[in-house]
Amino acid sequence: MSSSRHAHRTPPRFGVATPRVLAAAASLALLVLLGATLTRIAFGSNETTASCGQQLPQLRVAAAPAIAPVVAALGHDLLGGSAAPDCFDVAVRSVDARAEIQSLADGATRPPDVWIPDSTLWIDRAGVERVAKATNAASVASSPLVIAVPSREADRLRGTGMTETMPRPTVADLAVATAQGDPFTIELSDQKLSPTRVGTILALTEATRGTPDARASLTALLRSARVTTDPTTTRLTSLSPTASVGVPASEHDVWAARHDSSSARPVAIYTGGGGFDFPYAVLTTDPATTQRAQRLFDLLTSAPGQSRLKASGLRDVNGVGGPALAADRGVDGTTKITPAPLSPPSLAQAEKVLATSTQDARLLAVMDISGSMAWGVGGRDTAGPSRLAIATRAAATGLGLYPPSTEVGFWVFSKDIAGSRDYREVAPVTRLDAPGFRSALTSALTQAAPTPGGDTALYATTLAAVRQMGTHWQPGRVNAVVLLSDGKNTDTDGPTLSHVVSALEAQGRSSTPVPVITIAFGPQGDAVSLAAISKASGGATYRASTADQVRQIFLDAVGQRACRPNCT
């Protein structure tokens, strides 16, 4: 079998369907509707299966529910054109991929000869968990990732009284509505491996990229998310017609839900992101069984096989849909897609994005107010707002996007600004949903003022902040320091960099690690020293010169804790 993901095979010759074949296909469809999970198909001559013998060799296939009925039905097309010795049975099981991996890991079942999950993610995971290894996993079908919303909600999001023939809303419409405070909830699967979960997070990230406040829009969307354990098909068919909810699903699932007369009449919002590639994974190494697997693969990827798949609400391997994907089923088969299988790096990236926006945190923001923070970004004589004004306003915006359960505190520092102490606590670490605290924090940040002629007590303040957070460390949260400075340490009476690095490394090895996310702000920021501080503590370091960069860095602080020890 070719290793090309979209390989095509020369179509085999097909006989004319006899009444017996049509009746068998109809019976098969009925079995599927009644919940049957196992179908035996005889492959071989034009004669009855009895002429093939009673002990037929078997090709065992486990397939995703969306494609299993088609795989089973297509098998009947091979009833013509083969000699009796070539007969074989195909046993098709409709299986959930996560459940199949778990069953294989538990030893409850042996690997099928062929596995057709809905995404390459599952093949990769089975390999990582060492429960199954594919010799080939070329795509046989595709279905794009969409976000399904009730038709009434689609009208509201589009704002134009959308009809079946008018353009449907976009992910950008979702982002705008959510950023403006409209109530909207995206339901995410509780399974981190789920293609709908991974694909949705990545699609939302891409859809908001380049918008005036991309991170704010993305954060608002992901903070609205609700984790659910219900299967996608259940959520679609039980969706309330008046709900302001988006259900990530395959285009095929929306198509099927409308067929089931869902009262919400879900409409597919196309994400433009990765979707479902239905890899044909051959797990057997037996030569004879591999040949049988090849025959089934050839049929699925032939022109008649691809047409049958498109008639069932799927798309072909090139992302081309058929007439079945019509507007009255809530989908649009003319929407162009390029099948893009999700990969393990995609999984890691998606989870980091989600953690960045939603994970509970306990953060101490530490801001340099030495004399140079009164300068413009470019230097002493640069026009425009001061470095401190830019940084504090951006930090206020970034911290304001955290969930209400986040705990945040604020310090400022310069040499000896509080007697002999180099830092001053402006706001103690407090939950953002405490009465009046969010507005008080924003006010404190934006009202901070530079200290004329003040030196930069960078090292002493760093140690004090980490010790403070370590002393009051809370399990189950990100406990981190976010420190911004525009210059080098000029406090000759304080600790040295090597002393700070040693202390931070010790703290990092303890049961109460406190990563330090450092920001070298402006051209004079001491990126080298700040990078050493972050590396020693297990945090990350950045350079920034704009308000947008500072805001995004403050939002990334949580995600950096989630990625330890490999933060970038």
Beta strands, then each sheet from edge to edge (+ up, - down):
strand 1: 38-43
strand 2: 58-63
strand 3: 88-94
strand 4: 114-116
strand 5: 137-139
strand 6: 145-149
strand 7: 185-189
strand 8: 226-228
strand 9: 245-250
strand 10: 267-270
strand 11: 279-282
strand 12: 361-368
strand 13: 407-418
strand 14: 421-431
strand 15: 478-485
strand 16: 516-521
strand 17: 541-544
sheet 1: 1+ 3- 2- 4- 11+ 5-
sheet 2: 8+ 7+ 9+ 6- 10+
sheet 3: 14+ 13- 12- 15- 16- 17-
end
